[in-house]
Amino acid sequence: MKDRGRARPCPERIPSWAKKNKRLKDLHLTKAGLRASGLASVCEEARCPNIAECFARPTATFLILGDTCTRGCRFCSIRKDAPAPPDPREAERVAQAAAAMGLNHVVITSVTRDDLPDQGAGAFADTIRAVRKLLPGSTVEVLTPDFSGKTDLIEMVLLERPDVFNHNVETVGRLYGAVRPQASLETSLEVLRTARGFPADIVVKSGFMLGLGENEEEVTELLQALSRSGCEVVTMGQYLQPTATQVPVSRYWSPKDFERFSNIAKSTGIRYVISGPLVRSSYHAKEVLEEVRRDRGVAGKDGKIP
């Protein structure tokens, strides 16, 4: 019987539109700032293809709770092992680094920490508070793990009122067993539903990759599920194999495919779609939030509508 859930090596060469853009001078300047603070960024750890563009602006997605994950997703290059205990000063150091970099939109994510009693929810809450204390005019976006779907842990983060709550579904449901064996699509959708139902004006966001073995019908079904879960913003990008140890690319979808998927997403009721081969979760995150607020007529931290 043919195994439909297993991604297979892609026979195509990497298309020019899927290749990373590197501006090394800009890259090293922001890296130096992160190293001086003793912090990691998911931009580096996950080998994001937009790292040069984002570091040049500058913007970065801070990776809290260390650089070692307790799960083994087969598309991810972040190290999998027994993590070190959390750094009690990490929240303060993230806030100081964000201030030193002059950021006015701070994105915070983490490795998955199933080993911790609160699975890292408290660290997200502490970091949001620290950033807001030091940078009261900034907006804050969190990109969280699934917290095993535990409502109390999700709400621990939501109670700090991040401007954007992002949780990625990563791929279509059929492929979870092959590439996300310690997670489930239904759990991720429940995380998003919990965020959507929280009584606060929080933008709910999610994203996934194409090129792991999905088909167009499955992508459409996933977009419909995200819409039903209350997502306002969805990001879609091409999966690029980070190293030889991760699952290979099954297919390179073309820019026209991404445009078609964007239209499909909007037809399901998702209003804000960032779709393209090199798009990642935090790509143009600040600009997307400003667009949402303009459409809502919601004032920013400075009292003005962006």
C-alpha positions as CSV (number, residue, x, y, z in Angstrom):
1,M,0.0,0.0,0.0
2,K,1.3,3.4,-0.9
3,D,2.2,5.6,2.1
4,R,0.5,8.9,1.4
5,G,1.7,10.4,4.7
6,R,5.4,10.2,4.1
7,A,7.2,13.1,2.4
8,R,9.4,12.1,-0.5
9,P,12.5,13.7,-1.9
10,C,11.7,16.4,-4.4
11,P,13.2,15.7,-7.8
12,E,13.2,19.5,-8.7
13,R,16.2,21.8,-8.3
14,I,15.5,24.7,-5.9
15,P,13.8,27.4,-8.0
16,S,15.3,30.9,-8.0
17,W,12.3,32.3,-6.2
18,A,12.8,29.9,-3.3
19,K,16.4,30.8,-2.7
20,K,17.4,32.8,0.4
21,N,18.5,36.4,0.1
22,K,21.6,37.2,2.1
23,R,22.9,40.6,3.0
24,L,25.7,39.6,5.3
25,K,26.6,43.1,6.7
26,D,23.0,43.7,7.9
27,L,22.9,40.1,9.2
28,H,26.0,40.4,11.3
29,L,25.1,43.7,12.9
30,T,21.9,42.4,14.4
31,K,23.4,39.1,15.3
32,A,26.1,41.0,17.2
33,G,23.3,42.7,19.2
34,L,21.6,39.5,20.1
35,R,24.9,37.8,21.1
36,A,25.8,40.8,23.3
37,S,22.5,40.1,25.1
38,G,23.1,36.4,25.4
39,L,19.8,35.7,23.5
40,A,18.8,33.5,20.6
41,S,16.4,34.3,17.8
42,V,14.2,31.8,16.0
43,C,15.3,33.6,12.8
44,E,18.7,31.9,13.3
45,E,17.8,28.7,15.0
46,A,15.1,27.8,12.4
47,R,17.3,29.1,9.5
48,C,14.7,31.5,8.3
49,P,15.2,32.5,4.6
50,N,14.2,36.2,5.4
51,I,16.8,36.7,8.1
52,A,18.9,39.2,6.2
53,E,15.9,41.3,5.2
54,C,14.4,41.3,8.8
55,F,17.7,41.9,10.6
56,A,18.4,44.9,8.3
57,R,15.2,46.7,9.4
58,P,16.0,45.7,12.2
59,T,13.5,43.2,13.5
60,A,13.9,39.8,15.1
61,T,11.7,37.1,16.8
62,F,13.1,36.4,20.2
63,L,13.4,32.8,21.2
64,I,12.8,32.3,24.9
65,L,13.2,29.3,27.2
66,G,16.5,28.2,25.6
67,D,17.3,26.8,22.2
68,T,16.5,23.1,22.9
69,C,13.1,21.7,22.2
70,T,11.4,18.7,23.9
71,R,9.6,17.6,20.7
72,G,11.0,16.3,17.4
73,C,9.1,17.8,14.5
74,R,10.8,16.5,11.4
75,F,10.8,19.8,9.5
76,C,12.5,21.8,12.2
77,S,16.2,22.4,12.7
78,I,16.0,23.5,16.3
79,R,17.9,21.1,18.6
80,K,16.0,18.3,20.3
81,D,17.2,17.2,23.7
82,A,16.7,17.7,27.4
83,P,16.5,21.5,27.9
84,A,18.3,23.4,30.5
85,P,16.3,25.1,33.3
86,P,14.8,28.4,32.4
87,D,16.9,31.6,32.9
88,P,15.1,33.6,35.6
89,R,16.5,36.9,34.0
90,E,15.5,36.0,30.5
91,A,12.4,38.2,30.3
92,E,14.4,41.2,31.5
93,R,17.1,40.6,29.0
94,V,14.7,40.3,26.1
95,A,13.1,43.6,27.0
96,Q,16.6,45.2,27.3
97,A,17.6,43.8,23.9
98,A,14.4,45.0,22.3
99,A,15.0,48.5,23.7
100,A,18.6,48.5,22.5
101,M,17.6,47.5,19.0
102,G,14.9,50.3,18.9
103,L,12.0,47.9,18.3
104,N,8.5,49.1,18.4
105,H,7.0,45.7,17.6
106,V,8.4,42.8,19.6
107,V,7.8,39.2,18.6
108,I,8.3,36.5,21.2
109,T,8.4,32.7,20.5
110,S,9.8,29.7,22.3
111,V,10.8,26.1,21.9
112,T,8.3,23.6,23.2
113,R,8.9,22.9,26.9
114,D,6.7,19.9,27.8
115,D,9.1,19.3,30.7
116,L,7.9,22.4,32.6
117,P,4.8,22.3,34.9
118,D,3.4,25.3,33.0
119,Q,5.0,24.3,29.7
120,G,6.5,27.8,29.5
121,A,3.3,29.8,29.6
122,G,4.6,31.8,32.6
123,A,7.8,32.7,30.7
124,F,5.6,34.2,27.9
125,A,3.6,36.2,30.5
126,D,6.8,37.4,32.3
127,T,8.4,38.5,29.0
128,I,5.3,40.4,27.8
129,R,5.2,42.3,31.2
130,A,8.9,43.0,31.0
131,V,8.7,44.4,27.4
132,R,5.7,46.5,28.3
133,K,7.4,47.9,31.3
134,L,10.6,49.0,29.4
135,L,8.9,49.8,26.1
136,P,5.4,51.0,26.9
137,G,4.9,52.3,23.4
138,S,5.6,49.0,21.7
139,T,3.2,46.3,20.5
140,V,3.8,42.7,21.3
141,E,3.2,39.5,19.3
142,V,3.6,36.0,20.7
143,L,4.1,32.8,18.7
144,T,3.3,30.1,21.2
145,P,3.5,26.3,21.2
146,D,0.3,24.4,21.8
147,F,0.6,24.0,25.6
148,S,-0.9,20.6,25.1
149,G,-4.2,22.4,24.5
150,K,-4.5,23.3,28.2
151,T,-6.9,26.2,28.5
152,D,-5.5,27.5,31.7
153,L,-2.0,27.7,30.2
154,I,-3.2,29.4,27.0
155,E,-5.1,31.9,29.1
156,M,-2.1,32.6,31.3
157,V,-0.5,34.2,28.1
158,L,-3.8,35.8,26.9
159,L,-4.3,37.6,30.3
160,E,-1.3,39.7,29.5
161,R,-3.1,41.0,26.4
162,P,-0.6,40.5,23.7
163,D,-1.5,42.5,20.6
164,V,-1.2,39.4,18.4
165,F,-1.6,35.8,19.5
166,N,0.0,33.5,16.9
167,H,0.0,29.7,17.0
168,N,1.1,27.8,13.9
169,V,-0.7,24.7,12.6
170,E,2.4,24.1,10.4
171,T,0.8,21.6,8.0
172,V,-2.3,19.7,7.0
173,G,-3.8,17.2,9.3
174,R,-2.9,14.1,7.3
175,L,0.8,14.8,7.6
176,Y,1.0,15.3,11.4
177,G,1.9,11.7,12.0
178,A,4.8,11.9,9.6
179,V,6.2,15.3,10.5
180,R,4.6,16.4,13.8
181,P,4.1,13.1,15.7
182,Q,3.9,14.7,19.1
183,A,1.2,17.2,18.1
184,S,-2.3,17.1,16.6
185,L,-4.1,19.5,14.3
186,E,-7.2,19.5,16.5
187,T,-5.2,20.6,19.5
188,S,-3.7,23.5,17.5
189,L,-7.1,24.5,16.3
190,E,-8.4,24.4,19.9
191,V,-5.6,26.8,20.9
192,L,-6.8,29.2,18.3
193,R,-10.4,28.9,19.3
194,T,-9.5,29.6,22.9
195,A,-7.6,32.8,21.8
196,R,-10.5,33.9,19.6
197,G,-13.0,33.4,22.5
198,F,-10.9,35.4,25.0
199,P,-12.6,38.6,25.9
200,A,-10.0,41.0,24.6
201,D,-9.2,42.8,21.4
202,I,-6.4,40.4,20.4
203,V,-5.5,39.6,16.8
204,V,-5.5,35.8,16.3
205,K,-3.0,34.5,13.7
206,S,-1.7,31.2,12.4
207,G,0.4,29.8,9.6
208,F,1.7,26.7,7.8
209,M,4.1,25.5,5.2
210,L,3.6,24.1,1.8
211,G,5.9,21.5,0.3
212,L,5.7,18.7,2.9
213,G,3.4,16.4,0.8
214,E,0.0,18.2,0.9
215,N,-2.4,18.5,-2.0
216,E,-4.6,21.5,-2.9
217,E,-7.8,20.0,-1.5
218,E,-6.1,19.5,1.9
219,V,-4.8,23.1,1.9
220,T,-8.3,24.4,1.2
221,E,-9.7,22.2,4.0
222,L,-7.1,23.6,6.4
223,L,-7.8,27.2,5.5
224,Q,-11.5,26.5,6.1
225,A,-10.7,25.0,9.5
226,L,-8.5,28.1,10.4
227,S,-11.4,30.4,9.4
228,R,-13.8,28.5,11.5
229,S,-11.4,28.7,14.4
230,G,-11.4,32.5,14.2
231,C,-8.1,33.3,12.6
232,E,-7.9,36.8,11.2
233,V,-4.3,36.5,9.8
234,V,-2.8,33.5,8.1
235,T,0.8,33.1,6.7
236,M,1.7,30.5,4.1
237,G,5.3,29.8,2.9
238,Q,7.3,27.2,1.1
239,Y,9.0,24.6,3.2
240,L,12.8,24.6,2.6
241,Q,14.7,21.7,4.1
242,P,17.0,23.3,6.7
243,T,19.6,20.5,6.8
244,A,20.0,17.0,5.5
245,T,18.6,15.6,8.7
246,Q,15.1,17.1,8.2
247,V,12.4,15.8,6.0
248,P,13.0,16.5,2.3
249,V,10.9,18.9,0.2
250,S,8.1,17.1,-1.5
251,R,7.2,19.9,-3.9
252,Y,8.1,23.5,-4.7
253,W,4.8,25.4,-5.1
254,S,5.1,28.4,-7.5
255,P,4.4,32.0,-6.7
256,K,1.2,31.7,-8.8
257,D,0.2,28.8,-6.5
258,F,0.7,30.9,-3.5
259,E,-1.4,33.7,-5.0
260,R,-4.2,31.1,-5.7
261,F,-4.0,29.9,-2.1
262,S,-4.2,33.4,-0.9
263,N,-7.4,33.9,-2.8
264,I,-8.8,30.6,-1.5
265,A,-8.0,31.8,2.1
266,K,-9.9,35.1,1.6
267,S,-12.8,33.2,0.1
268,T,-13.1,31.3,3.4
269,G,-13.4,34.5,5.4
270,I,-9.8,35.0,6.4
271,R,-9.2,38.7,5.8
272,Y,-5.4,39.1,6.1
273,V,-3.2,36.6,4.1
274,I,0.6,36.8,3.7
275,S,1.4,34.1,1.1
276,G,4.6,33.5,-0.8
277,P,7.5,31.1,-1.1
278,L,9.7,32.9,1.5
279,V,6.9,34.0,3.8
280,R,7.4,32.9,7.5
281,S,5.3,33.4,10.6
282,S,6.7,36.8,11.6
283,Y,7.3,38.2,8.1
284,H,6.1,41.8,8.0
285,A,4.4,41.2,11.4
286,K,4.3,44.9,12.4
287,E,2.9,46.0,9.1
288,V,0.2,43.3,9.2
289,L,-0.9,44.4,12.7
290,E,-1.1,48.0,11.5
291,E,-3.3,47.0,8.6
292,V,-5.6,45.1,10.9
293,R,-5.9,48.1,13.2
294,R,-6.5,50.5,10.3
295,D,-9.4,48.3,9.1
296,R,-10.8,48.0,12.7
297,G,-10.3,51.7,13.3
298,V,-8.4,50.8,16.5
299,A,-5.9,53.3,17.9
300,G,-2.3,52.2,18.5
301,K,-0.2,52.6,21.6
302,D,0.3,56.3,20.8
303,G,-3.4,56.9,20.6
304,K,-3.4,57.2,16.8
305,I,-4.8,54.9,14.2
306,P,-1.9,53.6,12.2
